[in-house]
């Protein structure tokens, strides 16, 4: 039975439009709390919140804070920030100066989790996809599950679905060290990689944070195929898409194409059944295996899982088909780390191979449009970016999305392009989405497969192209 949280609180989110912040705000509204928030740009998520009664400001000034205080005099007001909110933010500065209650988003999510049986997905890559797959399976198999994630889950058409349920699926962010704030019934570690070099000095610091997350989890589920996870964590609950022996949950693929992956499912080394996965890509197969394993750990029958697995879909911005312009197809992907780019390009090649089998007269090129994300990440992994991006047939780099960072090391996309040029001469730099729009039909050819990658505002490209195409019509 869920514990009802007290309602005599108000929450004001500084930066409420972010995908993680808006999900928590949505959850609190469903829990009966009053909500306000500010963001410089309104989006779909802020409009959803506003429609549910949240007060949304499109500025970030101390006047907003004074207004909230005046409107909610009889309630305890929590001012919620994420690590993206800088000290010089006027709202945050005023809250600190006024000794108001400031909470990190992780503290609020941890509070919500306490009233559920929580299944929490952590890891360097694939968190949102795994959260989506697990949320979908639990919803369809148990009809007793809620979710708070960092992406739009197709079955809910939202990043937050919160009801009076037994289970709660949450996506746990390790980027700022707040991974330690959560206590989970089942903690899931997808993989561990060195990233977020703005916060961590080395891989050892990251492993240390994940170890604390593991110790805060009543049960732990880990990816055996990740060498770092396998080496650093002891758990009888492991999954794999490569090994069977001494593995609790395995799917070994034998048919892989752009439409599906068919594999043999094993538990504790024993063959259970052949299963068809409707989502392409071996990295997605691993994420789905994790979701199945978590379901089995809480007693969901394999028969129910197999029946409902046909409904799995990727979340938005994860190899998402956006559309076609004059025989050029465009996909969006959130890949912004070299290992993610590697997996995404491999998946694109699988699509191109399958399409060329049915259209042998066509010679599709793979066009990679990449918006690098964070100066620190590009500096740390510049040679890995070169290695993976050069595998596309043509590469277009846009300016680095700083995500609030200062460019203290004078890193830019031109430097990355010069290094890629040594491996692949078909590389050039463009300023932004609007320059791509202006030159789109000169940069591309009919039958090109265009992969638009990054974690910044690059995903606005399709809307810009589609609007231009509509106006031309």
GUVOTI-960400 format. One record per residue (C-alpha): x, y, z; residue in one letter. Coordinates in steps of 0.001 Angstrom, whole numbers, padded with zeros to 6 digits, always signed. Example, Ala and Ser with C-alpha at 12.3 -4.5 7.8 and 13.67 -1.06 7.14 Angstrom:
BEGIN
+012300-004500+007800a
+013670-001060+007140s
END
This chain:
BEGIN
+000000+000000+000000x
+001436+003381-000990x
+002113+006004+001663x
+000351+009283+000879x
+002752+012204+000877x
+001757+015369+002790x
+000176+018027+000580x
+001005+021199+002537x
+004003+021936+000353x
+004559+023941-002787x
+007386+023294-005243x
+008907+025892-007545x
+011234+024498-010241x
+013967+026756-011585x
+014384+025407-015112x
+011124+023454-015171x
+011187+022794-018923x
+014045+020279-018841x
+013090+016688-019588x
+014066+015488-016096x
+012727+018464-014146x
+009378+018476-015961x
+008919+014762-015237x
+009336+015297-011486x
+007066+018345-011572x
+004423+016295-013402x
+004707+013547-010787x
+004200+016016-007946x
+001085+017448-009597x
-000309+013913-009819x
+000489+013537-006125x
-001639+016581-005299x
+001037+019228-004790x
+000875+022765-006155x
+003634+023551-008650x
+005230+026566-010254x
+008339+026920-012325x
+010368+029078-014636x
+012136+028544-017939x
+013368+030903-020614x
+011785+028793-023347x
+008326+027252-023248x
+007993+023770-024753x
+005574+020841-024894x
+006369+019848-021322x
+005790+023307-019840x
+002525+023587-021754x
+001395+020217-020364x
+002223+021371-016839x
+000433+024671-017340x
-002669+022831-018569x
-002639+020840-015312x
-002576+023999-013200x
+001132+024776-012785x
+002183+028433-012809x
+004849+028857-015491x
+007093+031925-015825x
+008981+032596-019063x
+011636+034636-017270x
+013974+033887-014369x
+013945+036908-012078x
+013563+037498-008352x
+010057+038869-009043x
+008951+035273-009731x
+010159+034179-006304x
+008391+037050-004572x
+005176+036219-006430x
+005347+032538-005418x
+005978+033467-001771x
+002997+035837-001797x
+000678+033247-003354x
+001595+030282-001130x
+001993+031922+002285x
+000504+029007+004221x
+002639+026325+002619x
+006253+025241+002932x
+007864+026260-000351x
+010681+024163-001815x
+012737+025771-004585x
+014026+022969-006819x
+017127+023135-009009x
+019098+020785-011198x
+022861+020854-011620x
+022313+022768-014874x
+021240+025864-012898x
+024278+028077-012385x
+025044+030107-009257x
+024517+033384-011120x
+020904+032492-012003x
+018867+035412-010601x
+016164+033224-009044x
+018674+030911-007399x
+020849+033793-006203x
+017818+035484-004643x
+016687+032226-002959x
+020110+031760-001383x
+020337+035386-000304x
+016883+035090+001284x
+017714+031769+003039x
+014855+029970+001317x
+014594+026165+001132x
+016546+024926-001904x
+016388+021276-002943x
+018169+019418-005715x
+015884+017562-008148x
+017442+014264-006994x
+016184+014866-003442x
+012618+015302-004698x
+012752+012209-006885x
+014200+010218-003972x
+011299+011421-001800x
+008735+010244-004374x
+010451+006850-004706x
+009949+006098-001012x
+006228+005488-001508x
+006734+002792-004183x
+008559-000421-004943x
+011180+001290-007075x
+013083-000132-010044x
+015865+002315-010867x
+017947+002312-014024x
+021455+003751-013873x
+024346+003546-016315x
+026434+005568-018721x
+024420+004646-021813x
+020916+003384-022582x
+019138+004507-019398x
+016213+006138-021153x
+015699+003246-023572x
+015875+000656-020788x
+013499+002725-018630x
+011084+002914-021561x
+011197-000830-022235x
+010758-001689-018546x
+007950+000852-018104x
+006108-000555-021118x
+006413-004184-020032x
+005376-003475-016448x
+002419-001386-017567x
+001135-004068-019927x
+001955-007050-017715x
+000926-005720-014298x
-001238-002618-014908x
+000290-001501-011628x
+003258+000650-012563x
+004267+004320-012707x
+007290+005923-014382x
+009504+008991-014127x
+012118+009056-016873x
+014331+011298-018973x
+012503+010659-022223x
+009064+010485-023772x
+007687+006944-023306x
+005446+006094-026292x
+002873+004098-024305x
+002257+007134-022066x
+003220+009875-024542x
+004917+011466-021561x
+008097+011415-019485x
+006015+010937-016340x
+003130+008602-015584x
+002373+008639-011870x
-000599+006891-010287x
-001362+005065-007052x
+000527+001955-008133x
+002840-000582-006546x
+005813-000154-008874x
+007743+002917-009988x
+010356+002889-012762x
+012882+005709-012449x
+015835+006804-014541x
+018811+007718-012358x
+021320+010344-013473x
+024968+009880-012581x
+026280+012959-014420x
+026527+015218-011350x
+027193+012709-008571x
+023637+012782-007203x
+023238+009081-008040x
+024079+008520-004353x
+020810+010111-003201x
+018552+007221-004217x
+017432+004084-002375x
+015984+001463-004720x
+014295-001891-004330x
+015958-003031-007530x
+018953-001102-008845x
+019877-001747-012471x
+023319-000846-013863x
+023295-000857-017659x
+026997-000190-018123x
+029758+002065-016850x
+031906+004276-019073x
+034032+007378-018551x
+031932+010449-019283x
+030886+013755-017707x
+034472+014917-017436x
+033189+018282-016225x
+032317+016537-012950x
+034540+013431-012735x
+038327+013297-013001x
+038594+009622-013914x
+036723+006337-014259x
+037527+005413-010653x
+035424+008312-009356x
+032492+007166-011491x
+032814+003553-010312x
+032835+004788-006716x
+029493+006571-007256x
+027954+003494-008835x
+029147+001377-005909x
+027245+003647-003533x
+024153+003342-005764x
+024579-000450-005637x
+024885-000457-001838x
+021684+001626-001640x
+019788-000982-003708x
+018112-003911-001960x
+018713-006036-005078x
+021171-005362-007873x
+020881-006283-011569x
+023998-005764-013705x
+025120-006103-017303x
+027603-008982-017523x
+028703-007854-021005x
+030119-004585-019632x
+033661-005390-018467x
+033724-002592-015856x
+030408-003655-014322x
+031423-007318-014330x
+034737-006562-012619x
+033440-004214-009929x
+030065-005632-008881x
+029032-008928-007382x
+025469-009962-008042x
+023688-013208-008789x
+021364-011186-011011x
+023185-010588-014276x
+022095-010374-017894x
+023935-010963-021153x
+023401-011143-024910x
+026673-013041-025352x
+026927-015631-022574x
+024661-018331-021144x
+026652-020209-018500x
+026340-018840-014963x
+024150-015968-016201x
+020696-015426-014697x
+019074-013966-017840x
+020332-014209-021430x
+019070-013589-024946x
+021413-014906-027631x
+020525-013372-031025x
+020433-015473-034197x
+018486-013212-036603x
+019279-009492-036680x
+017769-007060-039177x
+016307-003562-039332x
+012848-004729-038250x
+013548-007114-035406x
+015973-009320-033534x
+015124-012964-032899x
+017008-014781-030178x
+016939-017639-027723x
+015992-016707-024170x
+017687-018472-021233x
+017366-018341-017458x
+020155-019706-015282x
+021603-021340-018408x
+018371-023156-019245x
+016689-022542-022605x
+013183-021140-022090x
+011891-020036-025489x
+012661-018236-028731x
+011671-014582-028554x
+011181-011907-031216x
+012235-008365-030282x
+010520-005666-032389x
+013296-003095-031867x
+016506-003281-033956x
+020103-003036-032716x
+022209-005184-030419x
+022539-002362-027884x
+018737-002251-027719x
+018623-006036-027343x
+020815-005663-024247x
+018530-002962-022837x
+015444-005107-023478x
+017114-008110-021842x
+017651-005934-018755x
+013964-004958-018764x
+012874-008601-019058x
+015259-009592-016265x
+013855-006903-013943x
+010313-008069-014680x
+011243-011666-013897x
+012908-010589-010639x
+009571-009263-009355x
+007669-012355-010483x
+006163-011339-013838x
+005551-014518-015842x
+007590-015045-018999x
+004356-015899-020807x
+003023-012394-020061x
+006309-010806-021104x
+006394-012658-024425x
+002782-011717-025131x
+003431-008005-024580x
+006930-007620-025964x
+005526-006850-029423x
+004449-003450-028036x
+007971-002228-027257x
+009064+001005-028927x
+012066+003265-028573x
+011597+006573-026750x
+011700+009826-028694x
+015116+010917-030026x
+016469+007360-029909x
+016937+006379-033565x
+013679+008157-034277x
+012497+008353-037886x
+011628+012010-038527x
+010612+011966-042162x
+011643+012067-045809x
+012464+015028-048037x
+012842+014363-051760x
+014010+010769-051215x
+016327+011639-048337x
+015369+009968-045062x
+016240+011529-041712x
+016658+009886-038308x
+017349+011603-034972x
+019436+010079-032231x
+020581+011336-028837x
+024100+009884-029295x
+026674+012304-027895x
+029413+009992-026546x
+031744+008078-028912x
+030419+004673-027800x
+026851+005829-028441x
+027825+007135-031872x
+029413+003763-032626x
+026203+001876-031763x
+024020+004336-033697x
+026144+004228-036856x
+026183+000408-036692x
+022388+000428-036524x
+022163+002840-039462x
+024442+000557-041490x
+022086-002332-040715x
+019188-000309-042131x
+021156+000650-045244x
+022245-002939-045835x
+018652-004198-045634x
+017390-001454-047942x
+020099-002080-050496x
+019155-005776-050584x
+015735-004806-051911x
+016930-001886-054059x
+020193-003107-055559x
+020413-000219-058000x
+020564+002261-055128x
+023808+003188-053454x
+022778+004840-050195x
+025249+007068-048419x
+025280+007424-044654x
+025346+011137-043817x
+026218+011926-040194x
+025220+015360-038919x
+026703+015747-035457x
+026393+018525-032910x
+029138+017935-030310x
+027898+018351-026734x
+030058+020043-024075x
+033585+021359-024600x
+034968+019108-021845x
+033563+015986-023518x
+035011+016876-026926x
+038412+017633-025390x
+038486+014373-023405x
+037327+012083-026213x
+038406+013903-029351x
+040310+010927-030797x
+037430+008547-030031x
+035020+010953-031765x
+037323+010981-034787x
+037447+007184-034846x
+033665+006701-034769x
+032449+009656-036827x
+034857+008926-039665x
+032951+005661-040275x
+030087+007598-041876x
+030332+008293-045606x
+029940+012056-045146x
+030229+014018-041903x
+028839+017489-041151x
+029756+019040-037805x
+027891+021966-036299x
+029129+024238-033522x
+029626+022665-030103x
+026599+022904-027795x
+028265+024140-024603x
+025421+023266-022179x
+026476+026187-019989x
+030211+025392-020053x
+032855+028001-020805x
+035272+027108-023591x
+038431+027527-021529x
+040513+025167-023712x
+039556+026779-027049x
+037975+023573-028373x
+035846+023824-031518x
+034293+021711-034251x
+036880+022874-036783x
+039612+021154-034772x
+037558+017931-034689x
+036948+018208-038452x
+040680+018573-039187x
+041392+015321-037367x
+038506+013478-039057x
+039814+014709-042431x
+042914+012531-041977x
+040645+009476-042018x
+037740+010662-044142x
+038031+013594-046555x
+034238+014045-046704x
+033945+016220-043611x
+033016+019870-043207x
+031717+022303-040603x
+028461+024222-040582x
+027289+026786-038072x
+023886+025437-037055x
+020523+023993-038127x
+019698+027055-040202x
+022857+026813-042298x
+022062+023126-042863x
+018557+024127-043966x
+019882+026729-046419x
+022334+024268-048003x
+020427+021018-047439x
+019878+019980-051062x
+023494+020813-051962x
+024842+018862-048989x
+022760+015744-049671x
+021658+013505-052570x
+018643+011368-053301x
+018640+008056-051365x
+020904+009420-048608x
+020345+008040-045105x
+020783+011063-042818x
+021618+010505-039164x
+021247+013627-037018x
+023041+013091-033690x
+023596+015039-030505x
+022139+016026-027128x
+021611+019746-027735x
+019177+021632-029941x
+020123+019659-033066x
+016779+017821-032871x
+015032+020973-034066x
+016514+020338-037522x
+013611+018275-038825x
+011047+020873-037759x
+013058+023583-039535x
+013429+021483-042688x
+009805+020375-042651x
+008541+023929-042177x
+010697+025135-045079x
+009472+022295-047285x
+005822+023066-046383x
+006320+026743-047240x
+007887+025799-050574x
+004858+023643-051391x
END
